[in-house]
């Protein structure tokens, strides 16, 4: 990703943030909100920050586990850096699209072949999204009344998010296990769009499709030979998601609230993640805050707005800040390594 794109995405994120702040706080009593926040128990916030670090750390463990499984020598500390890099660029790009390309770039600087890093990150993506799909479908099958009642104002966007995740993951799995048919379909789509002048550089796009398909062949082979490994990655991904969703419950406890179990709050936070995961907003800024206010009002009551500020501050903005710092560390480490090579 070019520096211009990074700056552009960051400015877009700032624009969304300013718009969100104005929309959420316009006409509200800021002194009262700050007073409510200051009365919360900060011990739970410290626990929440630990959960955010564990959330990012779980991906590091997954990358390390997969790399070692395919006999790729790598340090766990480097995997932590890759994860923070991925989350930073995911936080500032629409639909989290910039995370994996940035990770591939930094892995390449550590002499990890692109085909290896692409395979590993593809498995990470599929299992990561499969957890959201499992949660969404689980809610629809079990139909717990309190959760259904809370998500009623946002059920449309929840269904949209679930469908988009199913389509994307389904297409990725389809490409993995039937690469020939996938290539044929994609070539036909490109040809169809080019006939309407929607796409002009068809030859270049066909080459990119062919390259992507070849990478999916590697993934297909890995999936078939390492089902247990993929299942283990899925289980770690479940734990990873739980760490992040648990932040909202810790915020609930920090305000001294009682009466709602942690599973209910975890599932409701999961519903928000399902809804915003595929939307073209960096970090879901704006829409995540709106959904929090819609979904959690029956549970948090008059504390909902302060709780949203703290919850998003811990789960997203803390993640963004930590990831930015570690990305800078990774960048300067790479620059220093280059200087050492020149010497």
N, C-alpha and C positions, 0 to 999 in steps of 0.2 A: 504494500500500500504506500503510495507516494505521500510526501510530507504535506502537499497541498490537500490531498484527500483527508488526511488525519486532522488538519486544521479545520477544514470544511465541516467534517463530522462533529468535531468538538464545538464549533460555533453553533451548529444546528442543535446540539445537545443543550448548550447554554440558552439558546432561544426557547427551546421547549421547556427548560427549567423555569425561566422567567415567566413564561406564559402560564405554566402550572401553578407557580407561586401566586400570581395575580388571581387566577381563577379560584384557587382554593381558599385564599386568605382575604380576598376583597370583601370588605364590610364586616370582617370578624374582629372580635376583641382580642388583639394580640397580647395585651398585658395578662389577660385571663388565661390564654393558651400557654404562655410562658410560665405562669404561676403553676398551672396544672402539671406541666412537664417538670418543673423544678421540684415538685413534691413527690415525684416517682422515686422508686428505690433503684439506685444506680448499680447495685450489685447484680441485678438481673441484666443490665445493659452490658456489663463486663462479660457475663456468661454468653450473651448474644454475640459479642465480638468474637469470642472464642469459637462459637458455632460457625460464624462466617469464615473464619480461618480454616476450620475443619472442613467446611464445604469446598473451599478451593483445594485444600490438601487432599481430599478424596480423589479429585481428578489427577493430582500428582501421583498418587498411589496407583491409579488405574494405568496411567501412561508408563510408569516404572514397571508394573506387573506385565503389561503387554510387550514392552520392549525386551524385557528379560526373557519372556516366553519365546520370542523369536530370535533369541541369542544376540541381542543388540546391547553392547556394553554402554551403560549410561549411569550417571550418578543421580541419586534421589534428589539431591539439592538442585540439580539442573531441571529435573521434572517439576519441582516446585516453581522455578522461574518460568518454565513453559506455561504452566497453569495460570500463573498471575498475568503473564503476557496475554494469554488467550482471553481471560476474563476482562482485562482492560480494554482490548480492542472490541470485544463483544459488547461491552458497556457503552461504547461511543459510536457504534455503527448500527444502522437499521437491521432489524431481525437478527442481530448478533452475527452478521455476515463476515465481519473482519477478523474474528478471533482466530480461526483455524489457519487462514493464510499467513497471519503473523507468526503463529506457532511453527508452521512449516519453514518459514524463513529463518527463524532463530535456530531451529533444529538443524537446518542445513549448515549453518555456521558452526555447529558442533559435529559436523561430518556425518550426520545421519541422512542417508539417502532419502530423496523426496518420496519415492514409492513406499518406503517403510513408514515414514511419518504420516503420509496420506492414509495408508491402511489403518494405522493405529487410531488416528483422529476420526476416521470414518466409523470405526467400531464405537468409539467414545460417543459420537453424535447419535448414532442409532440407539444405543442403550439409554443414553441420557433422555432422548425424546420418548422412548418406549415407556419409561417410568411415568411420564406425564400422561401418556395414552392409557396406561393401566389404571392410573388414579382416576382419570375422567370416566372411563368405562365402568370402573368400580362404583363410582358415585351413581351412575345411571342404572346399574344393576341392583345395588343394595337399596337405593332410594331412601337414605336416612332423612326423616322429616325435617329436623332442625337445619340440616345443610341445604336441603331443597328450598326451604322457606327463606334462608339467608341469601341464596344465589338467585332467587326469583327475579329481582330487578335487573340482573345481568346475565340471565340464562341465554339470551341470544348470542352475545359475544363469547360466552363459554362454549356453546355448541359450535360456533364458527372456528374458534381456536382448536377445539378437539378435532373437527373435520380436517382442518388444514394440517395438523400434526399427523393424522392418520394417512392423509394423501401423500405427504412428503416422505414419511418413513416407509409407507407401502411402496412408493416409487423407488426408493433407495434399495429396499429388499428385492423388489422385482428386478432391478438392474443388476443386482448381485447374482441372482440365481437364474436369470435368463438374459444374458448379455447380448446374445445374437438378436433376439426379438426386440430388446430395448434399443439396440443400435438401429434396427430397421425402422422402428416407430419414430425415433428422434430424427432420423434422416428425412422421413416423410413429412414430419412436422416442419422442419427447416425448409424443405422444398415448397410446402404449401404456403408458408409465411412469405417466402421470397417471391412467390408468384403475385402476391398482393403488395410487393415492395416494402413489406414490414421489415424484412431483413435484406441487407444488401451484400455484405461480405460472407456469402454462403460457404465458400471454400475454406476460409479461415475458421468458421464456426464448425464445419464438418470435421476438421482436423482436431479441434478442441474436444468435440464429442467423442471421436475415436480414442483420443488420449484418455479421457475420463472413463470410457468403457473398459479400456485395458486395465486401469487401476481397479475397477470394480471386479474384474476377473480375479485379481489377486485377493480381494476381500472375500469373494465367493469360495475360493479354495481354502482360505483360512477358516471361514465359518464352518465348512464341512469337516475339517480336520480337528477343530478345537472348540467343540460345542460346550464342553465343561468350562473352558476359559471364558468364553463369551457369557455364559450363565453367571460365572463369578463376577464378571465386570458389571453385569446387570444388577446383581445384589449390592455391590459397592455403590452403584449409581443410586439405588434406592436409599441407602444410608446417606449418601451425599445430599439428596433432595431433602431428606428429613432434617438434616442439620440446618438447612436454610429456612425451611418452613417452621421449625421450632422457635426461630427468632421471634415470630409474632406471638407465640404463647408466652415467651419470656417477657415481652413487652406488656402483655395482658397481666401477668403476675406483678410486674413492676409498678403498675398503677393500683395494686391492692384489690383487684377484681376477683370475684369467685363465681362459681355456678356453672361454668362451661369447661368441659374436659379438654385436655390437650389434643386428643385425636380430632375432635370437631374443628378446632382452630387450625390444626395442621392441614386437614382436608380442605377447609375454606381457603387457606393461603395457597394450597395446591391448585384449586379451581382458578384463582387469579393468574397463576403461572401458566396454566393451560390456555387461558384466554388470551394472554399477551405474548406468548412465546414466539408466534409467527408473525406478529404485527410489525410493520415497518417503522417502529419508534425505538431509538437507541435506549436500551435498558427499560423499555416500556414506560418511559417518563411521560407523565400526564395521565395516561390511561390506567396505569397501575394504581396511582393515587385515587383516581375517580372510582375505580372498582373497589378499593379498600373501603372508601366511605360508604359505598352502596351496600356492600356485602357484610361489613362488620358492625354497622350501626346497631342492629338488634342485640349484639353481644357487648359492645363497648359503651353503648349509650352516649351520654353527654361527653364522654372522654374520647370518642372516636377520632376527632380531628387531631388532638395532641398525640394519640396513640399512632395514628398514621404517620405523623411527622417523625416520631421516634423509630417506628418500625422500618420505614423506608430509609431513614437516615442510617440505621444500623445495617440493614440487609442489602441496600444498593449503594449508597454513597460511601459507606465505610469500605465496601468491596472495591468501589471505583478508586478511592484514595490509596488503599493498600496496593492494589494492582498497578496503579500509576507509579508508585514509589519503586516497586519491585521490577517493573518494566524498565524504569530508568537505570536500575542496578544492572539488569541484564544487558542493556544497551552499552553502558560504560564498560562493563566487563568485556564485551565483544570488541569495543574500540581498543581497550588495553591489550587484548590478545593479538589484535592486528599489529599494534605497535611492536609487540614482542617478536612477532614473526618477521617484521621488517628489519629489526635489529639483528 
